[in-house]
Amino acid sequence: MTPIERITHNESLYDKCTEVVKRLEQALEDFSSLEPDIAELQTYYCGPDWRTDFEADEAGLFPKDLKRGVLSEDGIYNLLADYQCLKDQIVPLNDNLTNF
């Protein structure tokens, strides 16, 4: 590999890595900011209001065009589980990052 080829190759790697790191940094900031919203959804799902709303929906008491993904039996549960799984993955990842 010539010096120009080497520089071109590594410049391409640098550009790719820079872009991915910036996107991940933004995604981690976005993910971090979700914590209060996740806590509120967990309170709703684990409290009596979700069951009341679910039963009212089953009884046909809400308009047909009302968006109600939060009332799907698995929707919030899966979101909370996915959130926790990602959170669990981020902590060990952080512990394994190499310091320069």
C-alpha positions in Angstrom: 0.0 0.0 0.0 1.4 3.4 -0.9 1.4 6.3 1.5 -1.4 8.0 -0.4 -3.5 4.8 -0.4 -2.8 4.3 3.3 -3.8 7.9 4.1 -6.9 7.6 1.9 -7.9 4.3 3.5 -7.4 5.6 7.1 -9.2 8.9 6.2 -12.2 6.9 5.1 -12.1 4.9 8.4 -11.8 8.2 10.3 -14.8 9.7 8.6 -16.9 6.6 9.2 -15.9 6.3 12.9 -16.5 10.0 13.4 -20.0 9.8 12.0 -21.0 6.7 14.0 -19.6 8.2 17.3 -21.5 11.4 16.7 -24.8 9.5 16.0 -24.2 7.3 19.1 -23.5 10.3 21.3 -26.8 11.9 20.2 -28.7 8.6 20.7 -27.3 8.2 24.2 -28.3 11.7 25.1 -31.8 11.0 23.7 -31.9 7.7 25.6 -30.8 9.3 28.8 -33.5 11.9 28.6 -36.2 9.2 28.4 -35.8 8.1 32.0 -38.6 10.3 33.5 -41.0 9.3 30.6 -40.1 5.6 31.2 -40.8 6.0 34.9 -44.1 7.6 34.2 -45.1 4.8 31.8 -44.1 2.2 34.3 -46.2 3.9 37.0 -49.2 4.0 34.6 -48.7 0.4 33.5 -48.2 -1.0 37.1 -50.9 1.1 38.7 -54.7 0.8 38.6 -55.2 3.3 35.8 -53.9 1.1 33.0 -56.2 -1.8 33.9 -59.2 0.6 34.2 -58.4 2.1 30.7 -57.8 -1.4 29.3 -61.1 -2.7 30.5 -62.9 0.5 29.2 -61.3 -0.1 25.8 -62.4 -3.7 25.8 -65.9 -2.5 26.6 -65.9 -0.2 23.6 -66.0 3.0 25.6 -63.4 4.9 23.6 -63.7 6.3 20.1 -62.6 3.9 17.3 -60.0 6.4 16.0 -58.3 6.9 19.4 -54.6 5.8 19.2 -54.2 3.3 22.0 -51.0 1.4 21.6 -50.4 1.9 25.3 -53.4 -0.4 25.9 -52.0 -3.4 24.0 -51.3 -6.1 26.5 -47.6 -6.4 25.5 -46.9 -2.9 24.3 -45.7 -1.1 27.4 -44.3 -4.3 28.9 -42.1 -4.9 25.9 -41.0 -1.3 25.8 -40.0 -1.3 29.5 -38.2 -4.6 29.0 -36.4 -3.3 25.9 -35.4 -0.1 27.7 -34.0 -2.1 30.7 -32.2 -4.5 28.3 -30.5 -1.5 26.5 -29.7 0.1 29.8 -28.1 -3.1 31.0 -26.0 -3.3 27.8 -24.8 0.3 28.1 -23.4 0.1 31.6 -21.0 -2.8 30.9 -20.1 -1.2 27.6 -19.2 1.9 29.5 -17.0 -0.1 31.9 -15.2 -1.7 29.0 -14.3 1.4 27.1 -10.6 2.0 26.7 -9.2 5.2 28.2 -6.7 7.0 26.1 
